[in-house]
Amino acid sequence: MVKYSSEKNQPVRRKVIVFMLLLLVIILVVTNVWFLDFYVKNRDTNFSGVKNDKYSLLNPARNFFKQEDLIINFQPLRDYLNDKYEVDSDVSVYFEYLPTGANIAISKDAEFYPASLLKVPVAMAVAKKIEKEEWKWGNELVLMSADKDKTFGTLYKEPSNSTHTIEDLIRRSLVDSDNTAHFILLRNLELSEVSMVYDHMGLEDFMKSDGKISAKRYAVILRALYNPSYLAEENSQKILSYLTQSPFKDYIQGGLPQDVVFAHKIGISGAEKVFLDSGIVYEQNRPYLLTMMIKNRDEQKSKEIMKDISRKIFDYVRNYKD
């Protein structure tokens, strides 16, 4: 009985085997056709996914900018700034056109006390600590009487031992340039955590020096936020967003149209007679970084100089045509 059933099912088994073999052949043929089609369409792409066209050695970012935004001759602007300010070592300017890296430096070796410009790297140190999951933006820190400073901001008016979230302290420090908020953050950081920011920027010697810095060297801090190379995109965006909310609009921003986004930080030291402003001007398709440092001038004269230089640079960048 069993033998009869087995013999009866043999033709069925043969049909199943033949069907499976045919199905396998079809799958192999279809796969081979697909692979050949994929290869033909992508044979000019290497294994990293980068197109190996005839311009494979060029910066791929060029495709994101129009040609007229890349080919800008800054020599006339450089000549103007050199003729007017190069002889004055108390005025230092660093301009960098971000799409190409072309730059102009006036009194590039002159160094200044950075004042509140130091609040940006401290904010970056805090953000890095949060990225390491050692802090959270919503964590609260205590305001101590030793933190209070009346020079900038209003946090000093709050009672001692009151608590404030890290995010609010960062906002106050960057937007309002609040010294008290800055000192609370700084007190709760390790010196090594702040040093790490400077080390990443190639400013290892800054923490060991007399605490002064040039306009050109300070610019690397903002460039690291713009790229972003030190913090995650989310936190670089957060810090730059706060810097766009600065109410201090009569320094570099005094030479910019009101509708142009400007992420910047000012620094003022009456004792050092220093006035500083550093930021990124987000002119459409032509963003640039601009840092100005002025000393041994009164505040009004410093504002006038910054406004003049800022307006000249902006008009040149916006209106340039080859």
C-alpha positions in Angstrom: 0.0 0.0 0.0 2.8 2.4 0.9 4.8 1.4 -2.2 1.8 2.1 -4.4 1.2 5.6 -2.9 4.9 6.5 -3.4 4.9 5.4 -7.0 1.7 7.3 -7.6 3.2 10.5 -6.2 6.4 10.4 -8.2 5.1 12.3 -11.2 3.8 15.1 -8.9 7.2 15.3 -7.2 9.0 15.6 -10.5 6.6 18.4 -11.6 7.4 20.3 -8.3 11.1 19.9 -8.8 10.9 21.1 -12.4 8.8 24.1 -11.3 11.3 25.0 -8.6 14.2 24.8 -11.0 12.4 27.0 -13.5 11.6 29.5 -10.8 15.2 29.6 -9.7 16.3 30.2 -13.3 13.8 33.0 -13.6 15.1 34.6 -10.4 18.7 34.4 -11.5 17.9 35.9 -14.9 15.9 38.8 -13.4 18.6 39.4 -10.8 21.3 39.5 -13.5 19.3 41.9 -15.7 18.8 44.2 -12.7 22.4 44.1 -11.7 23.6 44.9 -15.2 21.1 47.8 -15.5 22.3 49.1 -12.1 25.9 48.8 -13.1 25.4 50.7 -16.4 23.5 53.5 -14.6 26.0 53.8 -11.8 29.4 52.9 -13.4 30.5 56.5 -12.9 30.0 56.2 -9.2 32.7 54.8 -6.9 32.0 52.7 -3.8 31.8 55.7 -1.5 28.8 56.9 -3.5 30.7 59.9 -5.0 30.2 60.6 -8.6 33.4 60.0 -10.6 32.6 62.6 -13.3 35.3 64.7 -15.0 35.2 67.1 -12.0 35.6 64.4 -9.3 38.6 66.3 -7.7 36.6 69.5 -7.2 34.7 70.4 -4.0 31.2 68.9 -4.4 29.7 71.8 -2.3 30.2 73.9 -5.4 27.0 72.5 -6.8 25.0 74.2 -4.0 26.1 77.7 -5.1 25.6 79.6 -8.3 28.8 80.4 -10.2 28.3 84.1 -9.7 28.2 83.6 -6.0 31.6 81.8 -6.0 33.6 84.0 -8.3 33.9 87.3 -6.4 37.0 89.5 -6.6 37.6 90.9 -3.2 40.7 92.9 -4.1 38.9 96.3 -4.4 37.3 95.7 -1.0 40.7 94.7 0.4 42.3 97.8 -1.0 39.6 100.1 0.5 40.0 98.6 4.0 43.8 98.6 3.8 43.9 102.2 2.7 41.6 103.4 5.4 42.4 101.2 8.4 45.7 99.2 7.9 47.8 101.9 9.6 45.6 101.9 12.7 46.7 98.9 14.9 43.8 99.7 17.3 41.3 98.6 14.7 41.4 94.9 13.7 39.0 93.4 11.1 38.6 89.8 9.9 36.3 89.1 7.0 35.7 85.6 5.6 33.5 84.8 2.6 32.1 81.4 3.7 31.3 79.9 0.3 34.9 79.9 -0.7 37.0 80.9 2.4 38.4 84.0 0.7 39.3 86.4 3.5 40.6 89.9 4.4 42.5 90.6 7.6 43.3 94.1 8.8 45.9 94.3 11.7 45.7 90.6 11.8 48.2 90.2 14.6 46.7 92.8 16.9 45.3 91.2 20.0 42.5 92.4 22.3 40.9 91.4 25.6 37.9 89.4 24.4 35.4 90.4 27.1 32.0 88.9 26.6 33.1 87.1 23.4 34.2 84.4 25.9 30.6 83.5 26.6 30.3 81.7 23.2 33.0 79.0 23.9 31.6 78.6 27.5 28.1 77.9 25.9 29.8 75.4 23.6 31.4 73.7 26.6 28.0 73.4 28.2 26.4 72.0 25.0 29.2 69.4 24.8 28.5 68.3 28.3 24.9 67.9 27.4 25.8 65.8 24.3 27.8 63.6 26.6 24.6 63.1 28.7 26.2 64.5 31.8 23.8 67.4 31.9 20.3 68.1 30.4 19.0 71.5 29.2 16.3 71.3 31.8 18.7 70.7 34.7 18.8 73.6 37.2 21.8 75.4 38.7 21.9 77.5 41.8 22.5 81.3 41.7 25.0 82.1 44.4 25.8 85.6 45.7 29.4 85.4 44.3 27.9 84.9 40.8 26.1 88.3 40.8 27.4 91.0 38.4 25.5 94.2 37.6 27.5 95.1 34.5 25.3 93.3 31.9 21.9 91.6 32.4 19.3 91.5 35.1 19.7 88.0 36.6 21.7 89.5 39.5 18.4 90.9 40.8 17.1 87.4 41.5 17.6 86.1 45.1 20.6 84.1 46.0 20.0 80.3 46.1 17.3 80.6 43.5 17.6 78.0 40.7 17.6 78.4 36.9 17.6 76.0 34.1 20.7 75.5 32.0 18.8 76.5 28.9 17.6 79.8 30.4 21.2 80.5 31.6 22.6 79.9 28.1 19.9 82.1 26.6 20.5 85.0 29.0 24.3 84.6 28.6 24.2 84.8 24.8 21.1 87.0 24.1 21.4 89.5 26.9 25.1 89.0 27.5 24.1 88.5 31.2 27.3 88.2 33.2 25.6 86.6 36.2 24.3 83.7 34.0 27.7 83.3 32.5 29.4 83.1 35.9 26.9 80.4 37.1 27.7 78.3 34.1 31.4 78.8 34.4 31.5 77.9 38.1 29.8 74.6 37.3 32.2 73.6 34.5 35.6 72.1 34.9 38.4 74.1 33.5 39.3 71.2 31.3 35.9 71.2 29.7 36.3 74.8 28.6 39.9 74.1 27.5 38.6 71.3 25.2 36.7 73.9 23.2 39.8 76.0 22.6 41.9 72.9 21.9 39.5 71.8 19.2 39.8 75.2 17.5 43.6 75.2 17.5 43.6 77.8 20.3 45.5 75.7 22.8 47.7 78.5 23.9 44.9 81.0 24.6 44.1 79.6 28.1 47.8 79.8 28.9 48.4 83.3 27.5 47.5 86.8 28.8 43.9 86.2 27.8 44.0 88.3 24.6 43.1 87.2 21.1 43.1 88.5 17.5 40.0 89.0 15.3 41.2 86.3 12.9 41.8 83.7 15.6 38.5 84.3 17.3 36.7 83.8 14.1 37.4 80.0 14.2 34.9 79.7 17.1 32.0 80.9 15.0 33.2 79.0 12.0 33.1 75.8 14.1 29.4 76.6 14.9 28.6 77.3 11.2 30.1 74.1 9.8 29.4 72.5 12.5 32.6 70.8 13.6 32.6 70.7 17.4 28.9 70.3 18.4 26.1 68.3 16.9 24.0 70.1 14.3 21.1 70.5 16.8 23.2 72.3 19.4 25.2 74.4 16.9 21.8 75.6 15.5 20.6 76.3 19.0 23.6 78.5 19.9 23.5 80.4 16.6 19.8 80.9 17.0 20.3 82.6 20.3 23.0 84.7 18.8 20.5 86.0 16.2 18.4 87.4 19.0 21.0 89.8 20.3 19.4 93.2 21.1 22.7 95.0 20.5 22.1 96.3 16.9 24.4 99.4 16.7 27.8 97.8 16.1 28.3 95.7 13.0 24.5 95.3 12.6 24.3 99.1 12.3 25.6 98.7 8.8 23.2 95.9 7.8 19.7 96.0 6.4 17.1 95.1 9.1 15.9 92.1 7.2 19.3 90.4 7.1 19.9 87.7 9.7 22.9 88.3 11.8 24.1 85.8 14.5 26.7 87.6 16.6 28.1 88.4 20.0 29.4 91.7 21.3 32.0 92.4 23.9 32.6 95.6 25.8 35.2 96.4 28.4 35.3 99.9 29.7 38.4 99.3 31.8 40.2 98.0 28.7 38.6 100.5 26.4 37.7 97.7 24.1 34.6 97.3 21.8 34.1 94.0 19.9 31.6 92.4 17.7 31.8 89.0 15.9 29.2 87.2 13.9 27.9 85.6 10.7 26.0 87.7 8.2 23.4 85.5 6.4 23.2 87.4 3.1 21.2 85.2 0.7 23.6 82.7 -1.0 26.5 84.8 0.1 27.0 84.4 3.8 30.1 85.7 5.5 31.9 85.9 8.8 32.9 89.3 10.2 34.8 90.1 13.4 35.8 93.6 14.4 37.9 94.6 17.4 38.6 98.2 18.4 40.4 99.7 21.4 41.4 103.1 22.7 38.3 104.7 21.2 35.2 105.8 23.0 32.0 103.8 22.4 30.4 106.2 19.9 33.5 106.4 17.7 33.8 102.6 17.8 30.2 102.2 16.7 30.8 104.6 13.8 33.8 102.7 12.6 32.0 99.3 12.8 29.0 100.7 11.0 31.1 102.1 8.2 33.1 98.9 7.7 30.1 96.7 7.9 28.1 98.7 5.4 31.0 98.8 3.0 31.5 95.0 3.2 27.8 94.2 2.9 27.2 96.5 -0.1 30.2 95.0 -1.8 29.1 91.4 -1.2 25.5 91.9 -2.1 26.0 94.0 -5.2 29.1 92.4 -6.7 28.8 91.3 -10.3 31.7 90.0 -12.4 
